[in-house]
């Protein structure tokens, strides 16, 4: 088997990580073609997987995007035309690595990239000595309205661990990719950050409430720093997101919210 070719056993474990009322085959096909190697690495089947949480939460809407309730903090019209998990948002050049978003939602006017986090913020971040951004990120490609993200890029280049819990480097890269793809489609780019607030790890060890609070504060700080940029930054918890599902007029969507809460202990 090649690195990106899952074994039948890995495929089975990944399928078991998805709620049975979802289109399991179609959802796993998206992750099989992604570069995150989620299935073959067994990351998708891990009890800590944020990709599995996102896939389960948004998977219901893969073939019924119009049923996706309005995202928390959203203002204006809401008519989703597509909801797709595991999507590459390429920069305006061919070589190198390009960001992958957990979910992309498109409306007639907006291109929304969703980044999902679950346990990642609480694992601890370390400086590996590598430059957080390659030279390509300083190309004159982003336009004046992306200056807030460029200022963050400059600061993070000098201090990669400026944020202790939030992966701000990843979010800046996502914003640049989203801006590129939204321009190609003639749409408004939005970066949405959705995160869980687990009280304990799968083995029962508590997650410090101080760490959860500090992560949430860093998210709010990031939002303040990029306020007014072309790529609007939205943030909300899975609890808030599922509350919108529970308020849906669709019985299927309300039932789905209950099943996601039950499987992933979203409180």
C-alpha positions in Angstrom: 0.0 0.0 0.0 1.2 3.5 -0.8 1.1 6.1 1.9 -2.2 7.6 0.8 -3.9 4.3 0.0 -5.7 3.1 3.1 -6.0 -0.6 3.9 -9.5 -2.1 4.2 -9.1 -2.1 8.0 -8.3 1.6 8.0 -11.3 2.3 5.7 -13.5 0.4 8.1 -12.3 2.3 11.1 -12.8 5.6 9.3 -16.3 4.5 8.3 -17.1 3.7 12.0 -16.1 7.2 12.9 -19.0 8.6 10.9 -22.6 8.6 12.1 -24.5 5.8 10.3 -27.3 8.2 8.9 -24.7 10.1 6.9 -23.5 9.4 3.3 -20.4 7.6 4.6 -19.0 6.5 1.2 -19.3 10.0 -0.3 -17.7 11.7 2.7 -14.8 9.3 2.9 -14.1 9.8 -0.8 -13.4 13.5 0.0 -10.9 12.6 2.6 -9.3 9.9 0.5 -8.4 12.5 -2.2 -7.1 15.1 0.3 -3.5 15.5 1.2 -3.9 15.2 4.9 -3.7 11.4 4.8 -6.5 11.3 7.4 -7.7 7.8 6.7 -4.4 5.9 6.0 -2.7 7.6 9.0 -5.7 6.5 11.2 -6.0 10.2 12.3 -9.6 10.3 11.1 -10.6 7.3 13.3 -8.8 8.8 16.4 -11.1 9.7 19.3 -9.4 13.1 19.3 -10.0 13.8 15.6 -11.2 17.3 14.8 -11.6 16.2 11.1 -14.1 13.6 12.2 -16.0 16.1 14.2 -16.2 18.5 11.2 -17.1 15.6 8.8 -19.9 14.4 11.0 -21.3 17.9 11.8 -21.4 19.1 8.2 -21.7 15.8 6.4 -25.4 15.8 6.5 -25.4 18.8 4.1 -23.2 17.3 1.5 -26.2 16.6 -0.8 -28.6 19.0 0.9 -26.7 22.3 1.4 -29.8 24.4 1.6 -30.7 22.7 4.9 -27.5 24.0 6.6 -28.7 26.5 9.2 -27.3 30.0 9.3 -23.9 30.1 11.0 -23.6 31.8 14.3 -22.7 35.5 14.0 -23.9 35.5 10.4 -25.7 38.6 9.1 -27.5 39.0 5.8 -29.0 36.5 3.4 -28.2 32.8 3.9 -28.7 30.5 1.0 -26.0 27.8 0.9 -25.4 26.4 -2.6 -22.8 23.8 -1.6 -21.2 22.3 1.5 -18.1 20.3 0.9 -15.6 18.8 3.4 -11.8 18.6 2.9 -11.2 21.3 0.2 -7.9 22.7 -1.1 -7.7 26.5 -1.4 -4.8 27.2 -3.6 -2.5 30.2 -3.6 -1.9 32.2 -6.8 1.1 30.1 -7.7 1.5 26.4 -8.7 4.4 25.1 -6.6 4.6 24.5 -2.8 2.0 23.5 -0.3 -1.5 24.9 -0.3 -4.0 25.1 2.5 -6.8 22.5 3.0 -9.9 23.6 4.8 -12.1 21.2 6.8 -15.2 22.5 5.1 -16.0 25.0 2.4 -19.5 26.5 2.1 -20.5 28.6 -0.9 -23.5 30.9 -1.3 -24.3 33.0 -4.3 -22.1 35.8 -2.9 -19.7 34.2 -0.3 -16.9 31.7 -0.2 -16.6 30.4 3.3 -13.7 28.3 4.6 -14.2 26.6 7.9 -11.4 25.5 10.1 -12.3 23.0 12.8 -10.5 22.5 16.1 -11.1 20.0 18.9 -8.2 19.0 21.1 -5.4 20.6 19.1 -5.2 23.9 21.0 -4.6 22.0 24.3 -1.8 19.7 23.1 0.9 22.3 23.6 2.8 24.1 20.8 6.5 24.1 20.3 8.9 26.0 18.1 10.5 23.5 15.7 13.0 26.1 14.4 11.5 26.2 11.0 10.4 29.4 9.4 6.5 29.6 9.7 6.2 31.2 6.2 8.2 30.6 3.1 9.5 33.5 1.0 6.5 33.1 -1.3 4.1 34.6 1.3 5.8 38.0 0.8 5.0 38.2 -2.9 2.8 41.2 -3.8 -0.3 39.1 -4.4 -2.7 40.0 -1.6 -3.9 43.6 -2.1 -4.2 46.5 0.3 -7.3 45.1 2.1 -5.3 42.1 3.3 -2.8 44.3 5.3 -4.1 43.1 8.7 -3.1 39.6 7.8 0.2 40.8 6.3 1.0 42.5 9.6 0.2 39.4 11.5 2.4 37.4 9.0 5.3 39.8 9.7 4.8 39.5 13.5 4.5 35.7 13.5 7.6 35.4 11.3 9.6 36.8 14.1 7.6 35.2 16.9 5.9 32.0 15.7 4.5 31.2 19.2 3.0 34.7 19.7 -0.2 32.8 20.3 0.2 29.9 22.8 -3.0 28.0 22.0 -4.3 29.3 18.7 -2.5 28.3 15.5 -2.5 31.8 14.1 0.1 30.9 11.4 -2.3 28.3 9.9 -5.2 30.8 9.9 -3.1 33.5 8.1 -2.2 31.0 5.4 -5.9 29.9 5.1 -6.9 33.6 4.7 -4.5 34.1 1.8 -5.7 30.9 0.1 -9.4 31.9 0.6 -8.8 35.4 -0.8 -7.2 33.8 -3.9 -10.1 31.4 -4.5 -12.8 33.8 -3.7 -11.4 36.3 -6.2 -11.5 33.6 -8.9 -15.2 33.0 -8.2 -16.1 36.7 -7.8 -17.2 36.1 -4.2 -16.6 37.5 -0.8 -14.1 35.5 1.3 -14.8 34.5 4.9 -12.7 32.4 7.3 -14.8 30.7 10.0 -13.1 29.1 13.0 -15.2 26.6 14.9 -13.9 25.0 18.0 -14.9 22.5 20.7 -14.5 23.1 24.4 -13.8 19.6 25.7 -13.7 19.2 29.5 -11.6 16.1 29.3 -9.4 14.0 27.0 -10.8 10.7 25.7 -8.9 8.9 28.5 -10.7 10.9 31.1 -7.9 13.3 32.0 -9.3 16.8 32.5 -8.7 19.7 30.1 -7.9 22.7 32.2 -10.7 25.3 32.1 -7.9 28.0 32.2 -6.6 26.6 28.9 -10.0 26.6 27.3 -10.5 30.2 28.5 -7.1 31.3 27.2 -7.6 29.7 23.8 -11.0 31.5 23.5 -9.3 34.8 24.4 -6.6 34.3 21.8 -9.4 33.6 19.2 -11.0 37.0 20.1 -7.6 38.7 20.0 -6.9 37.3 16.5 -10.4 38.5 15.4 -9.5 42.0 16.7 -6.2 42.1 14.9 -7.7 41.2 11.5 -10.9 43.2 11.8 -11.6 45.1 8.6 -9.5 42.9 6.4 -10.9 41.6 3.1 -11.2 38.1 4.4 -13.7 38.4 7.3 -12.9 36.3 10.3 -15.8 34.6 12.1 -15.5 32.4 15.2 -17.9 30.3 17.2 -18.0 27.1 19.3 -19.4 23.8 18.3 -22.0 24.3 21.0 -23.2 27.5 19.4 -23.2 25.9 16.0 -25.2 22.9 17.1 -27.7 25.2 18.8 -28.5 26.7 15.4 -29.1 23.1 14.2 -31.4 22.4 17.1 -33.5 25.5 16.2 -34.0 24.3 12.6 -37.4 23.7 11.2 -36.1 20.4 9.8 -36.6 17.4 12.0 -33.7 15.7 10.3 -31.4 18.6 11.2 -32.5 18.6 14.8 -32.1 14.8 15.1 -28.6 15.2 13.5 -27.6 17.8 16.1 -28.6 15.4 18.9 -26.5 12.6 17.4 -23.4 14.8 17.0 -23.7 15.9 20.6 -24.0 12.4 21.8 -21.1 11.0 19.7 -18.7 13.9 20.4 -19.8 15.0 23.9 -20.4 18.6 22.8 -21.9 20.3 25.8 
